[in-house]
Amino acid sequence: MFTGKGGVGKTTCSAATALHYAEGSRTLLISTDATPSLKHIFETDGAVAGVPSLAIREIGAAEVRRLWDEKFGREVYQVFSAFVDIGYDEFTGFVTSVLPGLGEEFMVDYIRELSQAGDYTHVIWDTAPLGQTLGLLATPALLTEHLRLAPRIYSRLRAGRGSRQPVLEILRRWEALSAANMEFLRNDVSFTMVTIPEALAVAQLAGVFGEMGRYGLAVGSIIVNNVVKTEESPFLRTKARQQRAYLEHIRSQYGRLAITELPLFPQEVRGLARLREVSKILFPGGA
């Protein structure tokens, strides 16, 4: 799972990592960014030519809505629509605004099921920008608090025409699913933080590490993208000088983790040839 603030190069790193693993095993690369660019970076409309073991899926809001429908959406809606005149789209918008991270929650569940199915040796997840990803971490606690307060209201409600389950039972199943997803994240997922050597990105790292640690999630590696490795012009010399302090901070604060520095490339990273250049840096010696 690759995470980080928007625009730091998560998609590039995810794509290069997936390409590395796909050279030897069946690999699935998933993007849940609202504006996915996997197909753009691979320069393809579907399968990646020459890499038959790599599958790409860009999953947007419509797919998340489908997952919501399959799990609990219609059941919960039947209960509320019996008492409130509200359309399903409006209801779903309300629920997702009340529970931040709901979309990501169901994406974690989807990826967990893919992992358990065993069709792929590796699943690489290019996440949405950091704020949305962290939102999913709060979902289990929000559900627990909701269930603590809800019995006085929900215990008297019964689901409508399509189901006979009490709404509390539905919500408890949702809570159980959320707990299972958190255990999956804690025990079966490798997290890589992608950042850049600039003030705002580096300043955010401590808070992000603290937030993830609070939920028992451990970042295993950091990729620092767009590092100036050559000083052949006044611009590059100035840029390199500005980056040094931030790079030193990352090395000193997070030296216990695997840290990889990706250079600032002179051209856009697109297509297999350039992605393989990135892959060789991320996995020196083919490791």
KAMOGI-V106680 format. One record per residue. N is the residue number from 0. RES is the residue in three letters. PSI is psi as a letter, one per 20 degrees, with the letter a starting at -180 (999 if undefined). OMEGA is omega in whole degrees, -180 to 180 (NA if undefined). Layout:
BEGIN
n->N res->RES psi->PSI omega->OMEGA
n->N res->RES psi->PSI omega->OMEGA
END
This chain:
BEGIN
n->0 res->MET psi->p omega->179
n->1 res->PHE psi->p omega->-178
n->2 res->THR psi->r omega->-178
n->3 res->GLY psi->r omega->-180
n->4 res->LYS psi->r omega->-178
n->5 res->GLY psi->q omega->173
n->6 res->GLY psi->j omega->-178
n->7 res->VAL psi->i omega->178
n->8 res->GLY psi->k omega->179
n->9 res->LYS psi->g omega->-176
n->10 res->THR psi->g omega->178
n->11 res->THR psi->g omega->-179
n->12 res->CYS psi->h omega->178
n->13 res->SER psi->g omega->-178
n->14 res->ALA psi->g omega->180
n->15 res->ALA psi->h omega->178
n->16 res->THR psi->g omega->178
n->17 res->ALA psi->h omega->179
n->18 res->LEU psi->g omega->178
n->19 res->HIS psi->g omega->-177
n->20 res->TYR psi->h omega->-178
n->21 res->ALA psi->i omega->178
n->22 res->GLU psi->h omega->-177
n->23 res->GLY psi->i omega->-177
n->24 res->SER psi->r omega->179
n->25 res->ARG psi->p omega->-173
n->26 res->THR psi->p omega->176
n->27 res->LEU psi->p omega->178
n->28 res->LEU psi->o omega->-177
n->29 res->ILE psi->p omega->171
n->30 res->SER psi->p omega->175
n->31 res->THR psi->j omega->175
n->32 res->ASP psi->q omega->180
n->33 res->ALA psi->h omega->176
n->34 res->THR psi->m omega->-174
n->35 res->PRO psi->q omega->-179
n->36 res->SER psi->j omega->-180
n->37 res->LEU psi->g omega->-179
n->38 res->LYS psi->h omega->177
n->39 res->HIS psi->g omega->-175
n->40 res->ILE psi->h omega->176
n->41 res->PHE psi->i omega->-179
n->42 res->GLU psi->l omega->-179
n->43 res->THR psi->q omega->173
n->44 res->ASP psi->i omega->-178
n->45 res->GLY psi->d omega->-180
n->46 res->ALA psi->q omega->179
n->47 res->VAL psi->o omega->-177
n->48 res->ALA psi->p omega->178
n->49 res->GLY psi->i omega->179
n->50 res->VAL psi->m omega->-174
n->51 res->PRO psi->h omega->-178
n->52 res->SER psi->j omega->180
n->53 res->LEU psi->p omega->175
n->54 res->ALA psi->q omega->-178
n->55 res->ILE psi->p omega->175
n->56 res->ARG psi->p omega->174
n->57 res->GLU psi->o omega->-172
n->58 res->ILE psi->o omega->-178
n->59 res->GLY psi->a omega->-174
n->60 res->ALA psi->h omega->-178
n->61 res->ALA psi->h omega->179
n->62 res->GLU psi->h omega->177
n->63 res->VAL psi->g omega->177
n->64 res->ARG psi->g omega->178
n->65 res->ARG psi->g omega->179
n->66 res->LEU psi->g omega->177
n->67 res->TRP psi->g omega->179
n->68 res->ASP psi->g omega->-176
n->69 res->GLU psi->h omega->-174
n->70 res->LYS psi->f omega->-172
n->71 res->PHE psi->i omega->-170
n->72 res->GLY psi->g omega->-176
n->73 res->ARG psi->h omega->180
n->74 res->GLU psi->g omega->-178
n->75 res->VAL psi->h omega->180
n->76 res->TYR psi->h omega->-179
n->77 res->GLN psi->h omega->179
n->78 res->VAL psi->g omega->-175
n->79 res->PHE psi->h omega->-177
n->80 res->SER psi->i omega->176
n->81 res->ALA psi->i omega->-176
n->82 res->PHE psi->h omega->-177
n->83 res->VAL psi->p omega->178
n->84 res->ASP psi->n omega->-176
n->85 res->ILE psi->p omega->177
n->86 res->GLY psi->r omega->-175
n->87 res->TYR psi->g omega->180
n->88 res->ASP psi->g omega->179
n->89 res->GLU psi->g omega->179
n->90 res->PHE psi->g omega->-180
n->91 res->THR psi->h omega->177
n->92 res->GLY psi->h omega->178
n->93 res->PHE psi->g omega->-177
n->94 res->VAL psi->g omega->-178
n->95 res->THR psi->h omega->176
n->96 res->SER psi->h omega->179
n->97 res->VAL psi->h omega->-178
n->98 res->LEU psi->n omega->178
n->99 res->PRO psi->q omega->179
n->100 res->GLY psi->j omega->-178
n->101 res->LEU psi->g omega->180
n->102 res->GLY psi->g omega->178
n->103 res->GLU psi->h omega->178
n->104 res->GLU psi->g omega->-179
n->105 res->PHE psi->h omega->174
n->106 res->MET psi->h omega->176
n->107 res->VAL psi->g omega->-180
n->108 res->ASP psi->g omega->179
n->109 res->TYR psi->g omega->-179
n->110 res->ILE psi->h omega->177
n->111 res->ARG psi->g omega->179
n->112 res->GLU psi->h omega->176
n->113 res->LEU psi->g omega->-180
n->114 res->SER psi->g omega->-178
n->115 res->GLN psi->h omega->180
n->116 res->ALA psi->h omega->176
n->117 res->GLY psi->j omega->179
n->118 res->ASP psi->h omega->-179
n->119 res->TYR psi->q omega->176
n->120 res->THR psi->h omega->-180
n->121 res->HIS psi->p omega->172
n->122 res->VAL psi->o omega->-180
n->123 res->ILE psi->p omega->-176
n->124 res->TRP psi->o omega->172
n->125 res->ASP psi->o omega->-170
n->126 res->THR psi->r omega->170
n->127 res->ALA psi->r omega->177
n->128 res->PRO psi->q omega->-165
n->129 res->LEU psi->g omega->-177
n->130 res->GLY psi->g omega->179
n->131 res->GLN psi->h omega->-180
n->132 res->THR psi->g omega->178
n->133 res->LEU psi->h omega->178
n->134 res->GLY psi->h omega->-178
n->135 res->LEU psi->h omega->-179
n->136 res->LEU psi->h omega->-179
n->137 res->ALA psi->i omega->-174
n->138 res->THR psi->g omega->180
n->139 res->PRO psi->g omega->180
n->140 res->ALA psi->h omega->178
n->141 res->LEU psi->g omega->178
n->142 res->LEU psi->g omega->179
n->143 res->THR psi->g omega->179
n->144 res->GLU psi->h omega->179
n->145 res->HIS psi->g omega->-179
n->146 res->LEU psi->h omega->179
n->147 res->ARG psi->h omega->-176
n->148 res->LEU psi->i omega->-168
n->149 res->ALA psi->h omega->-171
n->150 res->PRO psi->h omega->-178
n->151 res->ARG psi->h omega->-179
n->152 res->ILE psi->g omega->-170
n->153 res->TYR psi->h omega->-175
n->154 res->SER psi->h omega->180
n->155 res->ARG psi->i omega->-177
n->156 res->LEU psi->q omega->173
n->157 res->ARG psi->q omega->-179
n->158 res->ALA psi->q omega->-171
n->159 res->GLY psi->b omega->-170
n->160 res->ARG psi->h omega->-173
n->161 res->GLY psi->i omega->-176
n->162 res->SER psi->q omega->178
n->163 res->ARG psi->j omega->-177
n->164 res->GLN psi->p omega->172
n->165 res->PRO psi->q omega->-179
n->166 res->VAL psi->h omega->178
n->167 res->LEU psi->h omega->178
n->168 res->GLU psi->h omega->178
n->169 res->ILE psi->g omega->-178
n->170 res->LEU psi->h omega->177
n->171 res->ARG psi->h omega->176
n->172 res->ARG psi->h omega->177
n->173 res->TRP psi->g omega->178
n->174 res->GLU psi->g omega->179
n->175 res->ALA psi->g omega->177
n->176 res->LEU psi->g omega->-180
n->177 res->SER psi->g omega->179
n->178 res->ALA psi->g omega->178
n->179 res->ALA psi->h omega->179
n->180 res->ASN psi->h omega->178
n->181 res->MET psi->h omega->177
n->182 res->GLU psi->h omega->176
n->183 res->PHE psi->g omega->179
n->184 res->LEU psi->h omega->-178
n->185 res->ARG psi->h omega->-168
n->186 res->ASN psi->h omega->-170
n->187 res->ASP psi->j omega->-174
n->188 res->VAL psi->p omega->174
n->189 res->SER psi->p omega->-177
n->190 res->PHE psi->p omega->174
n->191 res->THR psi->p omega->178
n->192 res->MET psi->p omega->177
n->193 res->VAL psi->p omega->-179
n->194 res->THR psi->r omega->176
n->195 res->ILE psi->q omega->-177
n->196 res->PRO psi->m omega->178
n->197 res->GLU psi->q omega->-169
n->198 res->ALA psi->g omega->-174
n->199 res->LEU psi->g omega->-178
n->200 res->ALA psi->g omega->-179
n->201 res->VAL psi->h omega->180
n->202 res->ALA psi->h omega->-178
n->203 res->GLN psi->i omega->-173
n->204 res->LEU psi->g omega->-176
n->205 res->ALA psi->g omega->180
n->206 res->GLY psi->h omega->-180
n->207 res->VAL psi->g omega->178
n->208 res->PHE psi->g omega->179
n->209 res->GLY psi->g omega->-179
n->210 res->GLU psi->g omega->180
n->211 res->MET psi->h omega->178
n->212 res->GLY psi->h omega->180
n->213 res->ARG psi->h omega->180
n->214 res->TYR psi->j omega->177
n->215 res->GLY psi->k omega->180
n->216 res->LEU psi->p omega->-175
n->217 res->ALA psi->p omega->173
n->218 res->VAL psi->p omega->-177
n->219 res->GLY psi->h omega->-177
n->220 res->SER psi->q omega->178
n->221 res->ILE psi->p omega->171
n->222 res->ILE psi->p omega->176
n->223 res->VAL psi->o omega->-174
n->224 res->ASN psi->q omega->175
n->225 res->ASN psi->k omega->178
n->226 res->VAL psi->p omega->179
n->227 res->VAL psi->o omega->-178
n->228 res->LYS psi->i omega->179
n->229 res->THR psi->q omega->-178
n->230 res->GLU psi->l omega->-173
n->231 res->GLU psi->j omega->179
n->232 res->SER psi->q omega->176
n->233 res->PRO psi->h omega->179
n->234 res->PHE psi->g omega->-178
n->235 res->LEU psi->h omega->178
n->236 res->ARG psi->g omega->179
n->237 res->THR psi->g omega->-180
n->238 res->LYS psi->g omega->180
n->239 res->ALA psi->g omega->180
n->240 res->ARG psi->g omega->179
n->241 res->GLN psi->h omega->-175
n->242 res->GLN psi->h omega->-171
n->243 res->ARG psi->g omega->-178
n->244 res->ALA psi->h omega->180
n->245 res->TYR psi->h omega->177
n->246 res->LEU psi->g omega->179
n->247 res->GLU psi->h omega->178
n->248 res->HIS psi->g omega->180
n->249 res->ILE psi->g omega->-179
n->250 res->ARG psi->h omega->-177
n->251 res->SER psi->h omega->-177
n->252 res->GLN psi->h omega->-173
n->253 res->TYR psi->k omega->-178
n->254 res->GLY psi->i omega->178
n->255 res->ARG psi->i omega->-180
n->256 res->LEU psi->r omega->173
n->257 res->ALA psi->p omega->-179
n->258 res->ILE psi->p omega->178
n->259 res->THR psi->p omega->178
n->260 res->GLU psi->p omega->176
n->261 res->LEU psi->p omega->-178
n->262 res->PRO psi->q omega->170
n->263 res->LEU psi->o omega->-178
n->264 res->PHE psi->q omega->-180
n->265 res->PRO psi->i omega->-179
n->266 res->GLN psi->r omega->178
n->267 res->GLU psi->p omega->179
n->268 res->VAL psi->o omega->178
n->269 res->ARG psi->q omega->178
n->270 res->GLY psi->r omega->-174
n->271 res->LEU psi->g omega->-176
n->272 res->ALA psi->g omega->-178
n->273 res->ARG psi->h omega->175
n->274 res->LEU psi->h omega->178
n->275 res->ARG psi->h omega->174
n->276 res->GLU psi->g omega->179
n->277 res->VAL psi->g omega->-179
n->278 res->SER psi->h omega->-180
n->279 res->LYS psi->h omega->177
n->280 res->ILE psi->g omega->180
n->281 res->LEU psi->h omega->-178
n->282 res->PHE psi->m omega->-179
n->283 res->PRO psi->p omega->-179
n->284 res->GLY psi->j omega->180
n->285 res->GLY psi->j omega->-177
n->286 res->ALA psi->999 omega->NA
END
